[in-house]
Amino acid sequence: MRFWKALIPAVLLFSYAFAALEWLFFVTKPSFMSPLTLPVKLAIPWLAPLPFAGLALGFVAIVGLFAVSGRDPRYWRACLRVAALAPATLLAALLVLMLDNFTNTILGFGIHKTEGVLRWVYAGVFLLALVVGYSIAWRAIRFLAEERGTMLRRVALLLPAVSLLLLGTSAVVTQSSASKQLQGRFPAVVPPREQPNVLLISGDGINARHLSAYGYARATSPFMQTLAEKSLLCENAYANCAHTCGSLTSMLTGRLPTETRVTYPPDILTGEDSYRHLPGLMKRLGYRTVSISVRHYADPFDLNMRDAFDRSTFQNRDEAQASPWLAAILGDATNFFVEQVTARVRDRVLHVFASTPMPAAFVEVQGAPSDLRRGRNRGGDPSLRRHYPDEIRIRSLLQFIDASEGPFFAQVHLMGTHGARFDPEVQRFSRGKVQTQEWGLDFYDDAIVQFDQLLAKVIRHLGESGKLEQTIVVVSSDHGMAFEHRERTPLLFRFPHGAHAGRVRSNAQNLDVAPTILDYLGVPAPAWMSGRSLLEIAARERLRPVFSTKCKTGEIHRDPGRARVAEPAMTPPFYSIGRVTMIVCNRSYTLDVVAMQLEVEEVAGHTAPCEPAELPSAAEAQAAIRQHLADRGYDVSGIPESVALAPAGAVGQSR
């Protein structure tokens, strides 16, 4: 019996050790923890062990019930040996993670790069880690069962008491109350009118001036050009961030990156912002929701978007996100940590034993073939093959559409137009050429043609299934080519039966997508949305400013499988933000908060330019950007009253 009693402190010790070392891994590198306050950071290693210990102790309790059902001491000992797998598994998981972290950091090689026979090698590593973990765990249990282990037993039993005491502190209560505070703020009933489906399709890094639908000489988007005839097309639309992460977040939330604090990984939504978004509102209106994008940079689950999507980037919500009650107990930050650690273990186990590729978002977007069947691979490294090419994304979308009986909300982000190198399925403008330089325009135009063809495939499928006239289709991009946030990007709304078709010549932005959809549905946009419905004539103000952000690109840190803003840049007063841009009509004003200089440039191809006298001066623009940041809680004391002007040049004229 004394060995059974020693199991509980053993499980607690290994649970806290597991969480502490994983916490050390996250806190010493650029991660979602970087912008957290010190009290919240320090609370995580105390609160995170609770769910791990709870699961392990639950397993011990179940085995214990089997043990008491028998009378043979040998049966008891056998059950005890089985119960010891609980702390042993925790230790084995920790050993595998530590080994993988080490080999990735030092050798640039890890589990995510293994295929074929190498997977079986790592399977052996997993089993060896379990054997070693079991040996150490059993020795620890024996030690804790003896008199000399009394003090350590008491310490182990004291750990959860400290954690539970910490749960009552104001810092944790504050961060765990977001979901409760939002309850009842939005009606959970469907308005009386029949609700249409909503489909958001975005392409990565598409310049409007490279689309024939926007007047480009090359026929890069013939289908979109036809679609535009029955759509509301915004001639001068802009993204609100130069990066996919912040841009798609702003589109889905109707809020600016300066409000959500999401510009580039490892930024995530926190507090109430985790629950303030369009897909969450759609769910409350009875919609089925799905997001199909790319992990880490655009996946809502990775961005900590809660109560939003039923399924995202080929993951079910139950697999990727813990139950809401756990977030309410532990707090948003700790809950997200638990999800990340669980995913780190789960992804490696599935990769090795179930041949399910681990997410490697950075290598996925950096330039592998878009079609696995063709077997092309630029560098000879199988890890560079995209896990989910656009064809698979579209196939998954069509399956979702066919399976949806009630109204659906689907958001899809396609990566074929992502640079700096492109891999178009068919070479039309780049026929006979080899892409030897980055950002080759002929290859880029061919990639846009492919995006247009995939768009056509989706719209035709909607038509054939009889759902086109029951669906709002929004076509957009996350930013311009080469991560330019001062480029005009496509923005098109195709409402059922061609309603509201026409042109918007005044500036629009991705921020307006959510309010416009809600307006069409007859649902008032929440006060926390900063965008405006483009169905309102009042929203089409010629001089309405469009704000956007760009991260400190010189501070991007690249790990195996992903990239993020480096730790030194994740500091106050602006954290990951390096540039803030305000676009008024055909002129952009960009304040570099690192170099403290202002760039004033003309937007190329603007279709409704204003007179110079109508536009703000450099001083007025700087003051407006400074006030914009101050109003959103940034410390602007370090921004001087007057900053130097950078050399001028037309945006988009050269790359």
N, C-alpha and C positions, 0 to 999 in steps of 0.2 A: 504493500500500500504506500510505503514511503516513496517509492519510485513514481507512482501515479501522482502523488502530491508534488513531486519535484518537476513533473511535466509542465505544470502551469507557469512557474517562474521561468522555466527554460523557454517556453513559447514567448513569454513577454520579453525576455532578454534578446532573443533572436529577432523578434518583431521590431523592437526599438533600434537594434543595431542595423537591421536592413534599411529602415526608414532613414536613419541618421547618415549612413554612408551614401545613399541615393540623394539625400538632401545636400550633402557635401558636393556631390557631382554636379548638381544643378546650380548651387549657389556660387560655385567658383568658376562659372563660365557664363557667357551670354545666354540668358534663359528668361522665361516669364517672370522669374523672381527678381530680375535686375531692378525694375522700377518700384518694387514693393517697399513699404516702409520697414524699418528694422524690427519693430515689434511683430509685424505679421511674418516676416522671414523667420524670426526666432521661434514663433509659435508652431510653424509647420512640422519640425521634427518631433514635437511633443504630441501633436494631434494626429498626424498621419499614421502612426503605428496602430491606432485603435482599430480601424477596419481590418488591417492585416492580422492583428492579434485575435480579433473577433472571429474571423474565418478559421484560423488555425485552432483556436479553442473550441469552436463548434465541431470541427473534425474530431478533436480529442474527446469531446463529450459523446459523440455518436459511437466512437469505438469503445468508450467506457461503458455505454449502455449494453453493448454486446458482451463486454467482459463480465459484468455483474450477472448476466444471464446464465453463466456457466459456473461450475463448482470446482473444476479441475484447475489446480495452480498452474499447470503447464499452459492451459488455455488463457489464463490471465496474463502470463508472461508473453504469450504470442500476441495477444491484443496490445499489450504495452509496447512491444516492438513495432507493431503497425502504427500505433498512436505517435511514436517517436518520429514518424515520417513528417509530421507537421512542422516542427522546428528544423528538421533536416532539409525539407523542401525550401524553406525560407533562406537557409544558408546556401543551398545549391544555386538558387536564383541569383543571390548576391555574388557568388563566386563567378558565375557565367557573365554577369553584367560587368563586373570589374575586369575580367579577362578581355571581354570584347571592347570595353572602353580603352584599355591599355593598347591592344593591338591596333585599334583604329587611330589612336592618337600618335603612337610611335611608328607604326609600320604602314598606316594607311590601308589596312586590310581588316575586315571583320566579317561577321556572320552575313551581313546584307549582300556581300559579294560572292557568296558561295553558291555553286551549282553542282549538280551531279554528284560525283563521288565525294567532293569536299563536304557536301551536306552530311554524308554519313560519318565523316571524320568529326564534324561538330556534334553529331548525335552521340558519338562516343565521348566527346568532351562533356556533354550534358550528363550522361550516365555516370562518368567519373566524378563530376562535381557532386552528384547525388550521393555516391558512395562516400566521398570525402566528407560531405556535409552530414551524412548519417553518422559516420564515425565520430565526428566532433560533437554532434548533438547528443549522442549516447553517452559520451564521456562527460559532457556538461550535466546531463541528467543524473548520472552517478555521483558527480561531485556535489550537486545541489541536494542530493538525498542524504549526504553525510553530514556529520556535525560541523565540519569545517566550512560547509557551504551555507551555514545559517545566515551569516551577514549578507551574502549575495542574494539569498532567497528573499530576505526582507527588503533589500534594495529593489529587486525585481517587482515585488508586490507593491512597492511604493510608487513606481513609475506611472501606472494608470491613475493613481490618486492625484498625482501632480497634473496629469493631462486633463482629468475631469475638472480639477480646480481651475485650470487655464480656460476651459470652455466657458466659464462664467465671467471672464474678463470682458471689459467693454470693447477692446480692440477686435476680439473674435466675434462678439455679438454683432458689431457694426458690419463686419464683412459677410456675415451669414444671413443678413436680414433682407437682402435684395429681392429674393423671390417672394417673400412674404409681403414686402412693401408694394409689390406690383399686383398682388391679387385684387381682383375687382376693378382694376383701372380700365379694363377694356371689355366690352360686352361679349359674352360667350354664346350669343345667339346669332343665327343666320338672318340677315335682313329678308323681308318678304319677297323681294325680287329674285329671280333665278340667277345664281352666281356663275359667271364664266370661269373657265380654267385660266391660269396665268402661267406663261412660259417666258422666262428670261434667258436669252442666248447671247453670250458675249464671246468675243474673240480676243486673243491676247495681243496687245500692242498694235492695233490697227489705226492707221491715219485715215481720216475721212478723205483727204485729198488724194489718196491712192485708190479710191473707190469710184468706179464709173457711175455709181448711183449718185455720187456727189460731183460729177462733171469731169472725172479723170479721163484722159484720152484713151487709155487702154481699157479693154472690156474685162475688168477684173471682177465685177460684181453684177453681171447681167440679171441674175435672179432677184437680187436685192433691189435693182433698179425697177423691175416689174412690180415687186412687192410694195415699193414706195408709192406707187400710183394710188393705192388704197390705204395709205398709212399717213400718220402724222410724223413727218420727218423734220428733225431739228438740224438746220444747216450749220449752226455754230455751237456745237455741244462740246463739253470738256469733262474729263475725269477729275475727281477731287483728290487724287493721289497719283504719284508717279510709279507706284508699285501695286501689284495685284492685291496684296494683302490688305492695304488700306483702302484701295479703290473699291473692291467688291464689298468690303465691310461698310463703306459709306453708302453704296447703292442699296444694300439690304437693310440698312438701319435708317436711311434718310438723315444721317448725322455726319458731320465733318470729322476728319481725322483729328483735328484739334479739339474735338469734343469727346470722342471715344478713346483718344490716345493710342489709336492703332494706325501705324504707318508702315512698318516692316517688321518681320519676325525679329525678336521674340515677343513683340507686342501682342497682347490678347485683350479681349473685352473683360472688364471686371465690374463687380458691384451691379448696380441697376442696369448698366449698359449691356450686361450679358443677356438681359431679358427684353431690351428695347429694340425691336427689329420687326421688319415686315413679315417674314415667315411665321413668327410667333403669333402675330395678329391674324394671319391667314388660318393658322391651325385653330384658333379660337372661333373662326367663322366656319369651321367644318371642313377645311381643305386637307387633303393628303399632301405631304410635302417631301420633296427630294432635292438634293444638291449633288451635282456631278462635276467635279473640278479636279484639283490636284492637291495632294496632302501638303501640310505645313504652310504653304503660301496662300492658299485660297479655301481650304476646307473649314467650314463653319465649326465643326467639332474641335479642330485644332485651335481655332480662334476663341474657344470657350463661349460660343453662342448657344444659350440654353433654351430649352422648350421651343426649338425652331424647326428642325428637320427630322422626319421619321428615319430617313436614311441619307447618308452623305458620303460621297466618294467611295461607294461600295462597302460601307460599314453601316450596320444598324445602330440606332441610337442606344439601345440597350447594351450593345457591345462596347461602344466608345465612351458613353457618359454614364456616370453613376446615378442612382435614383435621386430625385430632388430632395428627399428628406435628408440624405447624407450631406448635401451641400448646406442645407439649413442648419445641420448640427455642427459640422466641422468648419464651415466658412468656405467661401468661393475659392480662395487661394489654396487652402489645404486640399479641398476636394479635387481641384484641377491637378495638383501634385500627385494625388493618389491615382487619378486616371492616367497620367503620363507614365508613372512607374509601372502600373499594371500593363499598359500598352507596350512598354519596353520589354517586359518579360513575355507577354503573349505573342508579340510579333516575332520574336526570336524562336519561340517554341514552334509556332506555325510554319515559319520559314524552314526550319530544319526537319520537322517531323511530318508536315502536311504539304510541303512544297508550295506554300503560299508566299510569294515574294514579299520581303519586308519593304515598307515604304522608303523610297530614296528620292525624295522630292527634288533635291538639287540636281542630281544626275539625270532625273527624268526630264526636267525642263531645260537642261543645258545643251541638249543637242543630239539625241539619238533618233534613229529612224522612227517614222510614224506608223510603220506597218511591220509588225513582227514577222509576218509570213514571208516577207521578202528577204529576211535574214541579213539585211545590210547593217553594218556596224562600223562607225567611223574609226574607232580606236582599237577595235579588236577586243574590247572589254565587255563581256556580257552584261555587266551591271549597268552599262550605259543604255541598254534597251529600255524604251519606255514601257512601264507596266500597263498603262492604260492609254493607248493611242486614241485619237479623236474618234476613229471608227467605232471603237468599243464604247466610248462615252455616248455616242449617238445611238448605238444599238441598245444600250442600257436605258436611255431616255425613251426610245420607242416602246420598249417592253413595259416601262412604267406607264406610259400613256395608254397602252392597250389594256393594262390590268386595272386602270382607274375607272371605277363606276361613278363615283361622285366627283365633285370638282377637285382639281389638283393644282398645286403650285410647284413648278419645277424651275430650277436655276442650273444652267449648264455653262461651264467655261471651257472653251476649246483652246488648245495649245499649239496648233499647227503654225500659227503666225508669230510664235515667240522666237526671238532672235537670241544670239546674234547670227546664228546660222539656221537655214531653213531646209526642210526636206520634203518638198512638194511631191505628191503622188504622181502628178503629170507635169512635165516640164514644157511649158508653152512659150513663155517669154525668155526662159533660160535654156531653151533647147540647144543641145550641143555644147553647153558650157559646164564648167566645173567651178564650184564655189570655193575660191581660194582666199577671199577676203570676207571679213565680217560685214553684216548688213548689206549684202548684195541686193540691189533693188529689183533685178530681174527675178531672182529667187523669191524675194519678198512678195512681189506681185503674183507669182504663181501660188504661193501659200495662201494669199487672199482669195484667189480663184477657188482653191480647195475649200476654204471656209464658206464661200458662197454656195458651192455645190452641196455641202453638208446642210447648210441652211435650207436649201431647196428640198433636200431629201426629207427633212423634218416637216416642212410646211405641206408638201405633197402627201405625206403620211397622214397628217391631220385632216387634209381634205378627203382622202380615201376612206378614213375612218368616220367621217361625218362630224368631226369635232372642231374643224377650223373656225366655223362661224360661232363656236361656243368658247373661243379661246382668245385671250389677249396675248399677243406676241410682242416682246420687246427685244430689239437687237441693239447691242452696244459693244463697247470695248473698255478694257480696264485702264488703258493709257495709250499714248502714241508710241510709235516705233522708237526703239532705243530708250525706253522708259522716260519719254518726254511728257510732261504734264501740261505743257503749254501748246500742244497740238490739238487741232480739232479732231474729235473722234466721232464715229457714227452713233446716232441715237434715233431710233425709229420705233414707233408704236403702231401696231396693226390691231385695231379694235374689231370686234365682230361686225360683219357686214360693212366694213369700210367706214365706220363711224369716225367722226372728227378728222377725216383725211385732210391733209393740207401741209403747209410749210410753216415752221417757226424760224424766223430769221434772227430774232434777238437771241442773246446767249442763253443756253440751257446747260444743265449739268447732270451727271449721274445721280446726284443728290435728289433730283426731282422725280426719279422713277417711282419710288414708293408712294409719295403723295399723289402722283398722277393716277396710279393704279387704284388707290383707295377712293379717289374722287370719282372715278368711273364706276366703282362698285357702290357709290352712295354712302360711303363710310367716312366720317370725319377723320382727318389725319390727327394723330396725337400731338399735343403741344410740344413734345420733345423732338419732333421731326423738324429739321432746319430747312429742308427742301420745300418747294412749292409746286402745286399741281400745274402742269403745262396746259391743262384744259381751261384754266382761268386766264382771261385776257390780261388781268392785272399782273399776273406773274411774268408776262413777257415784256419786262421793262428793258429798254435799250441799254441803260447804264447800271443794271443790277450786277454787283460784283460777284465773281466766282472765285472761291478760295480753294487752294489745294496745297499739298505738302510733298516734300521729297526727303528721304532719309539722308543721313550723313554717309554718302556713298563711299567716301574714303575710309570709313570705319567698318565696312562689311567684313565679317569673319566667316570663313568657309570651313565647315566641318565635313567629314565624310557623310554624304547623304543630305546635307542641308546647308543653308547660309543664313546668317543673322547679323544684326548690328552688334558690333563688338561691345564688350563690357564698358570700356571707358566712355563710350558715347551714350550709354544708358544712364545719364546723370542729369540732374536739374541744371538749368531751368527748363530746357526744351527736350530732354531725353533723346529719342531717336530722330527727332526732326532736325534736318540740316537747312532746309529751305522752305519758305512759305511764300506762295504766289497768290497775287490778286489779279484777276483778269477783268478788265472793264471794256466792253465792246471789243475793239480789235487791238487792244494794247495790254501787254502783260507787265506786271511789276513784281519782281522776285527779290525778296529780302533773304540774303544769306546770313543766317544767325550764327554761323561759325566765323566766316571772314568779315562779317559786319559790313557788307556792301549791298547796293541795290542795283539790280539789272532792269532796265526798261527796254522792252523790245516790242516789235510789231508782230502780230500773229499772221502767219502766211495763209493766204487764201480766204480770209474772212469775207463773207458775202454781204455784210451790212456794216461797213466801216463808219465810224463816227467822225465828225469834224474834230481836229486837234483841240479846239477851244472847249469842246464838251468834255474832254477827258481830264482826269486828275493830273496835277503836276507830280513830279517825283517826290516832293516834300509831302504833299497831301496823301499820296499813296503810301509812303512810309508810315505816316501817322495813322492811317487807316489799318494797316497790317499790325502795327504795334497795339492799337486799340483792340483789334480782333483777338489777339493773343491774351491781352490783359482781361478782356471780358470772359475768357474761357479758363481763367485761373492760372495762367502762366506768369512767372515773375519776369517782367520786362525791364526791370531796373538796369540791366546790363546793356540794353539797346540805347545807344546815344540818340539825342534829339535829331542829329543829322549824320547820315552815313555817306561814305563815298559812293559815287556812281561807277558801275562796272562798264567796260567797253560795250557799246551798243551793237546789235546785229539782229536781223530778222529771224524770228523763231522758225525752225524747220527748213531753213535754206541750205544748211549743210549739216553733216553728221560727222 
